[in-house]
Amino acid sequence: MPRKVSPTIALCVVARKDEEDLIDECLASARPFVDEVVVEFSSVDDVAAARNAAVSAARADWVLMLDAGERLDPASGPDLRRLARRLPAGAHGYSFRLRRGRDVPIDELAARFFLRRLGLVWRGEVHEELVCEQAPESTVFVDAESDGVIHRVVARPLKEAHGLIEQALARDPDDVRLRYYLGESHLRDGQPREAAACFKTCLLTPDRLPRPLLVDAFATWLEALITLGDVRNIERVARRGEAAQALSPAAREMLADYNERRGRLTEARRQLVLALDPRVSPFGLVRPEGVGGWRTRLHLALVDEQLGLVEQALQDLSRATDELPDEHQFNVAVLGARIAARRGASVARPWFERAAACAPDSLDAHAALLELRLAIPELIDTTTDDSFSALDRDLANQEWQAAYDAAMRLPLEDLAALARVLYLAGCLRERGAADAALDLLDRALDAHPRTRPVYWLLTSVLIDLDRYADAQIALEVLQLLGREAAQLPELQSALAA
């Protein structure tokens, strides 16, 4: 039996002259997984031509196309040959996810891994697209999903991209695709009114937009209108998108948030339920992480809780947990425990135990677990860690003297103990016992001299005690430790007063 030949892969990188310092990292991200490397330099306004030249210079079966400011995800490299072998008949290649953003990563689908075939070319002056020259409408790229991720670490400057789009539109004012990208550029540049005007114009002829861009156009149009607070047009555009079956999960998330802020919880819930149904909520090219999946289920859980649908909210959270990235597991378990507490300690306990099992060793996490134990006293003595049970019972029962005595004896090496001391110090300060709070904070400083929340509370306590010079020193240490600047003016104003 003849041996199967492994497909060969060329890495093609397009860079501008001012991006030479980005090339090495770009190449390093993909070089271990390819057989050939081609680097082509482009002018600012001729990226498509540079990409076509790079593909022409390649000799491998497949092409992986990257810009200098992009990096192949380490987990995607080993999957390249497997993707090449399983390409469905009739398809030209794969759409990879161009990922940007950190807090809420946003993916944009783009054809970046494809067969090196005659007739497959890049075209367009901006937002270049890869098409089959003989039959552009029949070009097929398969979504590689999580197997194909590219991180966009350096993007083209916004003003530069904006100017290129306007120049291209001046040459071809009827190009609705360019009009959409101009609206998107306006929106990212903080110009929602101009963005809304662009989307309105390009959606006068919706049949001229590719379906994925049509879906994204409705979402970004709604985003612009919601930013403007244009109530009448928000409702109108939502109805148009609904009629065109072009409201994406992201669009429905925005509508749910909009309706939630207006107190229309039932409508918010309807939008979120529809966002989870792929039959009525298609994805465009832009896909915020978790939208239409776990992030939408979390939003739905919060709305269900507000509606008093506690059992449904817990079901929403359970379903979301199955899809959650690890870094969100703890916060969602804490949320589940808080909601479940409305049904009693026995319902909350599994959520609390899940939170305790995946909690990071951070002060915020220990503080959250402590708040749960105090809010649901039945959890004290029934959880795996009962070394703080006596102190926690005193805190839950507001036995402040007993809690103070216990805290003054408590070893403070770990963050769980520190969380309790800070909680008690805050309670004592609120009750006018600033001297007792200061005793606790002195112990906390000895054990954790570089912990920002200690200095934050210490500054407030010293102000209460009229020890302004000491408070000023504590504030300066807090600034040196990098406390968020937005939170400092409150303390600075108190010192000035």
N, C-alpha and C positions, 0 to 999 in steps of 0.2 A: 504494500500500500504506500503511495507516494506521501512523503512527509509534507505537512502544511508549512508554507513559508510565512513567517511572521511579517505583518505589514510594517513598512518603514515609515518614520515620521520625521518631518522637517519642522524645526522651530523657526518661524519668520518673525523678526522683530523690526518694527518701524519706529524710527526716532528722528527728532529734529536735532539740529546742530546744538541747540542749547540744552539738550537732554542727554548728552554723552555720559554725564556722571550717574545716570540712572540705569545705564545699559547693563553693567556688571551684575547687579542684583536681579534684574529681570532674567538674564541668561542663567544665572545660578539657580533660579527657582524651577527651571524646566530642563536644563541641560542633561541631567541624569536619565531622563526618560525619552530622549529623542536621538536620532541617528545623524542629524545634519542641522547646521545652524546657518541662517542667512540673516544679515543685518542690512537694512536699507534706510538711508537717510532721506527725509522728506522736507519739503518747504511747508510753511504754515498752512497754505490753502490747497495742497495737492496730496493729501494723505492717501486717497484712493489709488492714485497713480503709483505711489511708492509701494503700497501693498501688492498691487498687481505685478510690479517689477520684482518684488521679493518672491512671489509665488512662481513667476517665470524662471527665476534663477534656481529654484529648488528642484531636486530630482527624486525626492521620496514619494511614496504612495499617498501619504497624508500630510496635511499642513496644520500646525498649531500656530495661530496668529496672535501675537501680543504687541501692545504698545510699550514703549520704554517705561512708562509709569505704572505698569501692571506686573503682578506676580502670580504665577500659577500656584494654587493652593497645594500644600504638600500632600494632602490626601488624594488629590485628583491625578497627580502624575502617574502612579502605578496603574490607574484605570484606563489610560489612554489606549493601549493596545487591545484591551478587552472591548472597549467601545468600538474600536475600528473593526474588530472581527464580527461584532453583532449588529452592524448597521442594517436596518431594514431595507428591503428591496425598494427601489424608487427614491430613496432619500439621498441627499447630497452630503450630509454630514450632521454635526450636532450644534445646537445652541448651548453655550455655556452661560453661567451666571456671573455677570460682572458685579461684584459686591463692593458697595461703598457704605460708609457710616459705621459707627461702633455701638452706640446705645441701642439703636434699632437698625440693624443692617438692612440695606435695601438692595435687592437683586434686580438686575436688568438683563433680560435674555438677549444674546447676540451670537450670531454665527461665528465661531472662532476655531472649530476643529472640523476639517472637511477634506474630502477627497480632492486630490490635485487633478482636476479634469479640465480639458479644453472647453471653453465656453462659460466657465464659472469665473465671474469677474466682480471686482469691487467697483461701485459707482456712487456718485454723489459727492458734493464738495464738503459737506458737513454731515455728521451722523451717517457715515458711509454704510452701505448695505451690500451684501454678497448675493448675487443673483446669477441664474443661468441666462446667458445673453440671448439665446435663441427663444426661450420661453420663461420670462421673468416670473410670471404668475404661478408657474408650476414648480418653482424652487422649493424644496422640502428640507427642513432641518428639524431633527428630533431633539427634544429637550433632554439633555443629559442629566438633569435633576442634580442631586447632591454629588454625583460622580464628576461633574464638570464645574469647578468654581475658580474664578480669577479675581484676585483682589486688586481693586483700583486704588493705589496708594497715592498717586499724583495725577490729578485731573488737569485738563486744559483750563487755563485761567478763564473765569466767567466772562469778563469783558471781551476777551479775544474771541471766544466761541460765539458770543452774542453778535460781535461785529461781522464774523464770517457768515452767520446765518442771514443777517440783513443784506450783505453783499450778494449772496446767492439769490435771495428773494427779489432783489432789484433786477436781476437778470431773468428771473422766472417767477413773476408775481402770482401765477396760478398754481404753483406747487403747494398743495395743502399740507403735504408732509413737512415741508420747511416751515409753514405757518404754525403747525403744531409745535415744532421744536423751538420756534421763537417765543411762543407762549410759555413753554416750559422754562426757557431761559429767563424770561421776565419774572416768572414766579420765584425761581431760585434767587433772583436778584432783588427780591423784596418789592416787586411792582405788580401787585395782584390786579389792579385795574387794567393795566396794559395787557396782562396775561389773559384776563377774562375776554377782552376784546379780540385777541388772537384766536382763542378757542371758539368763540362765537362765529368768527369768520370761517374757520376751517370746517366747522360742523354744519355750515350751510349746505355743503355737499358731502355728507357723511359717506356716501358710496365710493368716493375717491380716496378714502383713507384705508390702508390695510386694516383688517379687523383688529389685530392687537393694538394698533395705534388709536383706533376708534375707542376702544375700551379705556385706554390710558387717557385719552382726551377728555372723556366725560369725568373721569376721576380728578384730573388736574383742574378742569373748569370748575367743578364743585369746590375744590380746595380754594381756588381763587375767590369764588363768591362767598364762601363761608368766612374767609379772612376779611372780606369787605363787609360782612354782615348784611348782604343783599338778600333779605328774606324772600321777597317775591320771586326773584330769579332762581334761588336755590330750589324752591319747590317746583318751578317750571322745568328746570334742567333735570331734576331728579325724575320727573314724570317722563321726559323725553328719553332719558337713559333707560328707564324701565321698559318703555315701549319698544326700544331698539334692542332689548336684552343685552345691554352693554354696560351694566353697572357691575364693576368688579368688586371682589371682597374689600379692597381698599376703599372704594367709593362708598360702599355700604357702611364700613367702619366709621367713615367721616360723617355720614348721615346719622348714624346711631349716636355718635358723640354730640352732634349738633342738636338732635332731638332730646337727648338726655339733659343737656344744659338748659333746654327750654321746659323741662319738666314733663316731657312727653315720653314717659318710660315705656309704654306699651308699643309705640311706634319704634322707639330705639331697639326694643327687644325683637320686633319683627325684622328690622334691617339686619341684626346680628344673626338671627336664625337663617335668613336668606344668604348671608355672606358665607355660611358654612355649607351651602348647597351648590356644588359645582354645576348643576344642571341649569341654574338660573343666574349664577354669578361667575362669569368667565374671567380668567386671568388675562391681563395684557402682557406687555413686555416687562413692566416694572412690578416687582413683587417684594413688598416689605416683609421681613422675616416674621413668620408665624401668623400673618394676616390670612384669614381663610382657614386657619388651623388653630394651634394652641393659643395664640395671642387673642384671637376672636373669642374663643371659649372662655378665657379669663374675663374679658369684657362682659360677655353674656352672664357669667356668674355674678359679677358685681351688680348688673342691672336686675337680675333675678332676686338678689338679696334685697335690693331696694323695693322691689315689688312684693316682698314677703314670701317669695317662693324659695324657702330655705332648702328643701330637699332637692329641688331642681338645680339650685346654685351649687350644691355639693356634687351632684352628678356632672355638672359642667366642669367643675374643678378636677374631678376624677378622670374625665376624658382628656382634659388638657394635660394632666400629669403624664399620661402615656407618651405624649409627643414633646414634652418640655426638654430644652437643653439643660444640662446639669446645673448650670449657674443660676437657673431660676427655680430649681426644685425647693429650696429652703423657703423662699418668700411665699411661694404658692402653698406650701404645707402650713405655714403660719396663718395665711389668709383662710385656709380651710378650717383650721382649729378655731379661729375667731368666729367664723360663720356657724360652725357646728356647735359652738357653745350655746347657741340659742335653742338647741335641742337637748342640751344637758351634757354633763361631763363624760358619760359613756360614749356619746357620739363624737365628742371632741378629742377623746384620748388617742384614738388611732392616728389622727392628724397631728397631734402634738408629738407623738412618738416618732412619726415620720420626719417631722421638723427637727427633732433632737438628733435623729440618726444621721441627717445630712447637713447639719448646721456647720458652717465654717467656724474656725476658732477666731472669731472677731468680737470686739466689744458690742457692736450693733446686734449681732446674732444672739449673744448671751442676754442682752437687754430685752430683745424680743421674746425669748423663751421665758425670761423672768416675768414679763408683763402677762404672758399667757397663764403662768402658774398662779399669779396673784388674781387674775380675772376669773380663774376657774380653780378655786382652792382645793377642790377634790383631787386635782392632779398632784398636789403635794403629798409626798409619801407613797404615791402609787407609780411614780416614774422611775426609770432606771437609776438616775442620779439623785440620791436623797441626802447627800452630805450637807445640803443647805436647808433641810426641811424645817428645823426649829426657827431659823432666822426668817424663812419665807412665811411661816405661819404668823410670826409676829408682824411682819410687813402686811400680810393680807388682813389681819385683825386690827391693824393700825395701833399696835402696842409699841409706841415709839420709844419709850424708855428701855424696854426689854430688847427691842431691835438695835438700839444704839449700843447697849452694853455688849450684845453679841457681836456686832460689827466691829467694835473696838478690839475684840479678841481674835477676829477672823484673820487667818493668814491670807495675804493678798497677792500671792505669786501668780495665780491664774486669772484670766479675764472674767470668768464667771463670778468670782468673788468681787472683782473690781466693779462689775455691773451692779451688784447689790449695794455696794458702798455708795456709788454715785446716785443710785435711785433713792436711797435713804437720805443722803445729803440734800438732794433736791426737795424731798418731802419736808425735811426739817426746816430748810430755808423758807419754803412756802408758808410754814406755820410760825415763822418769826424766831426760830431757834438757830440763828445764823452762827452763833458761837459753836454749837454742837456740830453743825454742818462743817465748820472750819476744822474741827478736830478730825473728822473723818477724811477731809480732803488732804490734811497734812500727812496722814498715813498713806493715802492713795499716791501722793507725790513721791513719798519715799520709795514705794514699790514700783511705780510707773512714772518716772520723771519726764518722759517725752510723749505722754498721751494727751492729745489735744482736748478731748472732752473734759478732762480734769481741770485744765487751765480755763476753759470756757466757763465752767461752773464756779471755779475759784474766783475769777474776776467779778462775777455777779455777787458772790458772798462778801467779798472785800468791800465792794461799793455799799452793800447793805450795812456794813459795820463802819462806814465812813473812813475806811483806810485807803484813801484815794491814791497815795503814792505807791502803796503795795499793789493796788489794783492796776495802776499804770504799768508797773513792771510785769505783772501777770499777762496783761494785754499785749505787751511787746513780745513776750515769749510766745504767746499764742500766734502772733503774726509771723514770727520766725518759723514756727512749726507748720505754717501753711494753712491755717484755718481759712475756710472759704471767705473771700473778701466781702461778699454780699452780706454776711452775717455780722461783720465787725461794726458797722456804723451804729447799731443799737447800743453796744457797750461804750463806744466812743462818745455817743450823745449823753449817756448816763454819767460818764466821767466829767464831761464838759459842764453838765448841770450841777 
